[in-house]
Amino acid sequence: MTSKFRLSYAAATLIASSVTTFLLPLDYTVASVALRDIHRDFSVSFSDQQWVINGYTMAFAALLMAGGGLADLFGRRKVFLSGLAIFTAASVLAGLAPAVIWLNVGRVAQGLGAAGMFSSSLALLVQEFTGPRRVHAFAVFGVASGLGASLGPFIGGLAVNLGGWRWAFLLNAPFGIAMLILGLLRTRESKDPHATRLDLKGLVLFSGAVLLVVYSIVTAPQIGWTSPTILVTLAAAALLVIVFVPLELRQRYPLIDLRLFTNRTFLGASLAPLVLSIAFWGLFLYTPLYFQGVLGYSPLQAGMAMLPFAVPLFGAGPLGARLAHRISSRALLGLGQALVAVGATVLAFAPLHSTWTNYAVGGLISGIGTGLINGEMSNVAISIVPASRSGMASGINSTMRIVGMTAGFGGIGAVLAGAVTSDLTSHAGRLVGPHQNLRTLATEVATGNIAGTADTVPAQLRSAFRTAADHAFSVGMRTSFIVGACVALLGAVASFCLIRRSEPSTDPITSDALPLADAQR
């Protein structure tokens, strides 16, 4: 008599969390490759179509903490499966959208579902894994997240080449349905037994502030950081934060326990995903635009050119889990960010107009650094809080990742746009006439739409303008890589200085917390 194979709850939870986590950042980067084909199907401006990415990002970032609070209160499994169902249905809507408005509605709904999934997935893992097994589980989770983001351009390019841009979204559906079935059958419910109500005031204030900040970041490159719209939006976000902080400090069960940030280890571990999202992922999202805009690669070719960035994430994740048993967390997190800084520096010194081979070494080094710590930075941040509040800690960690990625996309975009405008003004100013017109052209060039922008210039100037635009975009990428290297280096120093070798067990915030993995060594 043979026994029937039955997947354990822990293994099923890890599979469901990792596969869905692979899909979430994948959906962020996959759309960047499909934008040009979407532009051909729908008659919208290049700037307007950026909301295909931004609508997803804003909903995702603004609602992550809401997902974490709901998970602690109503149950992590319920929130995870509900988010997965919404995400899957929204992917189908985006893929079948008859007009750009429905595509954007689908993308916002995807962000809503993603917030529920991502904010509760780490908390589900905390309940199923402890000690060294948790380190390995988080390493697998980190690899899945990193691969989803890094393989996005390749998978998106493949999908666009084989079936059109719609398949960049429809490919989520079969995976979503499969993980929904697995989650219903083989995951266990958990929640915070002390949670009695949701901090609605804190939720509204925090989500509003994040939404306004993200809106400013993604809009400023088009209308300028000194635009009245941006200044008013940032001022409103600051006001919401000012009201939010004292409100949370008075709450018995706050949405975010702000006292956690007085713990140096938690602060250092929370900064790491923010730094990586800017210094690695922010640059990662713009590099395919260089391959397509300057070198003329197809979406598939651009995706393949990004593989040197992506492949190391797979091997470096397990290596990082093994290193976590041998060196302290502060050393490991500092090492990872230092490698990202080295990789970005190598990229910055690649010759202008370089082919993908000149970017391979720098991408490889940065990918290794990111892969080493992708799981460990979540493990440290979440292990320092009580397991009952892992939903909140997961929400904080996830918010740092997504807001950081948005800041990277917007901030690096601003750096790129500034460098492109400066270089293009100096080299092409005499070609295209009025300074204001040149500034408008430079803004379009900075989005990677170089060929389309050159087509708007008089025919007799087109060739010279295209040469100047290619040079300006290359200079902009070099400047962006330098900024990324500086951010990563500062992050490495911050992690090493803030994260302690040991956490006293008498800390009032973490006295009932699970052991702090490696930061105790």
C-alpha positions, -999 to 999 in steps of 0.1 A, spaced: 0 0 0 15 33 -11 10 65 8 -4 95 -10 20 124 -14 7 155 5 25 188 4 31 202 39 15 235 49 50 251 52 61 241 17 27 251 2 29 285 19 64 290 6 55 280 -30 24 302 -30 42 332 -15 72 329 -38 53 324 -70 30 353 -63 59 375 -52 76 366 -85 45 380 -103 42 413 -84 75 430 -94 74 412 -128 42 432 -135 60 464 -127 89 458 -151 71 438 -178 50 468 -187 80 490 -194 89 468 -224 53 467 -237 48 505 -236 58 511 -272 33 485 -285 6 498 -263 13 533 -277 7 519 -313 -27 504 -303 -41 534 -283 -38 570 -295 -24 585 -263 7 606 -256 39 589 -245 36 607 -211 0 596 -206 8 560 -213 33 561 -184 3 557 -161 1 521 -173 31 518 -149 22 545 -125 -14 535 -118 -2 501 -106 26 516 -86 5 542 -68 -22 518 -58 4 492 -47 24 516 -26 -5 535 -10 -23 504 2 5 481 14 1 492 51 -36 489 48 -31 453 37 -7 446 66 -32 460 91 -61 441 76 -40 409 77 -32 412 114 -69 419 122 -89 396 99 -63 370 90 -33 368 67 -46 339 47 -79 358 39 -61 390 29 -36 370 8 -62 350 -11 -85 380 -16 -56 400 -30 -46 372 -53 -81 368 -66 -83 406 -73 -49 406 -89 -57 377 -112 -91 391 -123 -75 426 -129 -47 410 -150 -74 395 -173 -91 429 -175 -58 447 -184 -50 421 -210 -84 423 -227 -88 461 -223 -106 476 -254 -94 511 -245 -66 527 -225 -90 537 -197 -98 501 -191 -62 492 -192 -55 517 -165 -84 506 -144 -71 471 -146 -36 482 -136 -49 501 -106 -69 470 -96 -38 449 -100 -20 473 -76 -49 469 -51 -47 431 -52 -9 432 -51 -9 452 -19 -30 426 -2 -8 397 -14 26 413 -8 18 427 27 5 393 40 29 369 23 59 375 45 36 373 76 24 339 64 60 327 62 68 339 97 40 316 110 53 285 92 91 289 96 114 296 125 151 297 132 175 287 104 146 274 83 132 309 82 165 323 68 163 298 39 126 305 34 132 342 32 162 336 8 138 317 -15 113 345 -12 140 371 -20 152 352 -51 116 350 -63 111 388 -58 144 396 -75 138 373 -104 103 387 -110 116 422 -113 148 414 -132 132 390 -157 104 414 -164 120 430 -195 130 395 -209 96 379 -203 78 411 -214 99 412 -246 92 375 -253 54 379 -247 53 410 -269 72 393 -297 51 361 -296 16 373 -289 15 411 -285 15 434 -255 -17 419 -241 1 387 -231 24 407 -209 -7 409 -186 -26 378 -194 3 355 -185 -5 362 -148 -39 345 -150 -29 308 -151 -3 312 -124 -28 332 -103 -55 306 -106 -31 278 -97 -18 296 -66 -53 305 -56 -62 268 -56 -30 258 -37 -36 286 -12 -72 275 -5 -62 239 0 -28 241 18 -23 273 37 -33 280 73 -49 311 88 -31 333 114 -38 367 128 -29 390 157 -50 378 187 -46 413 203 -60 432 173 -95 444 180 -99 472 154 -83 488 124 -66 521 129 -87 539 102 -75 574 109 -39 563 107 -47 543 76 -63 573 58 -35 597 68 -6 573 59 -21 560 26 -29 596 16 6 608 23 22 579 4 -2 584 -25 7 621 -27 44 615 -25 43 588 -51 22 610 -74 48 638 -70 77 614 -78 61 600 -110 47 633 -122 76 657 -115 98 645 -144 71 657 -168 60 690 -153 91 699 -132 99 697 -95 92 734 -90 57 732 -106 30 746 -83 12 712 -86 42 693 -72 49 718 -45 13 718 -32 12 680 -34 44 676 -14 32 702 11 -1 683 16 18 650 21 40 667 47 9 680 65 -6 645 66 27 631 80 27 658 107 -8 649 118 -1 611 114 30 609 138 14 622 171 -18 603 163 1 570 160 21 576 191 -12 579 211 -27 547 196 -28 516 217 -28 495 185 -14 517 158 -12 510 121 26 516 123 44 513 157 67 543 152 87 533 183 102 505 161 122 531 142 141 540 175 155 505 172 187 509 152 186 474 138 150 478 125 159 512 111 190 499 93 172 468 79 143 490 67 166 514 49 182 486 29 152 478 6 148 516 0 184 519 -10 184 489 -33 151 500 -49 168 533 -59 204 522 -66 196 489 -84 160 487 -95 157 524 -104 186 520 -128 174 486 -139 142 501 -152 159 527 -174 186 505 -189 162 488 -213 152 522 -226 189 528 -235 191 495 -254 159 502 -273 162 540 -278 199 544 -285 210 510 -298 177 502 -316 172 468 -299 138 451 -302 119 445 -269 131 409 -269 167 419 -276 165 445 -248 152 419 -224 180 395 -233 205 422 -228 193 426 -192 199 390 -183 234 397 -169 216 418 -143 190 391 -136 209 358 -137 230 365 -106 199 370 -85 191 333 -87 225 320 -76 233 348 -51 201 342 -31 211 308 -17 246 320 -13 233 349 9 213 324 30 245 304 37 265 336 44 238 346 69 249 317 91 285 327 91 286 365 92 265 391 110 235 408 93 252 442 93 282 427 75 260 409 50 237 439 42 267 462 40 285 438 17 255 435 -7 250 473 -10 287 478 -14 287 454 -44 258 473 -59 279 505 -56 308 488 -73 286 475 -101 270 509 -107 305 525 -108 316 500 -134 285 508 -154 292 545 -151 326 541 -167 314 521 -196 322 540 -229 294 561 -242 272 544 -269 283 510 -254 266 478 -265 251 454 -240 285 436 -235 300 467 -219 272 467 -194 273 430 -186 301 431 -160 286 460 -140 252 444 -142 266 411 -130 283 427 -99 252 447 -90 230 416 -94 252 396 -71 250 423 -44 212 426 -47 207 388 -47 228 383 -16 206 404 6 172 404 -10 158 379 15 180 387 45 169 424 48 133 412 51 142 385 76 160 410 99 133 436 98 104 411 105 122 390 130 127 419 153 90 423 160 65 399 177 52 373 154 16 385 162 25 419 145 43 404 115 16 418 92 25 454 102 63 446 99 57 430 65 37 461 54 65 484 65 92 463 47 70 460 16 62 497 16 99 506 17 105 484 -13 77 497 -34 81 534 -25 118 530 -30 113 515 -65 89 544 -73 115 569 -59 141 552 -79 120 554 -111 111 590 -105 143 602 -89 166 585 -113 143 597 -141 147 633 -128 185 629 -128 184 614 -163 161 642 -176 183 669 -161 215 654 -176 198 648 -210 185 684 -211 218 699 -202 238 679 -228 212 682 -255 210 720 -250 248 724 -254 250 701 -285 217 707 -303 207 742 -292 216 757 -326 197 730 -345 161 732 -333 155 768 -325 138 782 -294 152 771 -260 117 762 -248 111 739 -277 144 722 -271 135 716 -235 103 699 -246 122 677 -270 147 668 -242 119 657 -219 107 633 -246 142 620 -253 146 613 -216 117 589 -218 136 568 -243 114 579 -272 144 590 -292 133 579 -327 98 594 -323 112 627 -310 137 629 -339 108 625 -363 93 657 -351 124 677 -361 126 691 -396 140 665 -420 172 684 -428 181 685 -391 169 650 -382 202 631 -385 222 656 -366 195 658 -339 194 620 -336 232 619 -330 230 646 -304 200 629 -287 218 595 -286 248 612 -270 226 631 -245 208 599 -234 241 581 -230 254 609 -208 222 608 -188 226 571 -181 262 576 -170 251 604 -146 223 581 -133 248 553 -127 270 576 -107 241 587 -85 231 551 -80 266 542 -69 266 570 -43 232 560 -29 243 523 -26 276 533 -9 257 555 16 233 526 22 262 502 29 277 526 55 243 531 71 236 494 74 270 487 90 266 516 115 230 511 124 225 474 127 239 460 159 257 428 164 233 419 192 198 430 203 192 430 241 163 408 249 150 434 274 142 459 246 107 471 255 97 470 218 110 435 211 110 416 243 84 392 230 99 391 196 114 361 179 152 359 179 168 384 155 183 359 132 218 371 126 218 405 141 223 389 174 258 377 164 
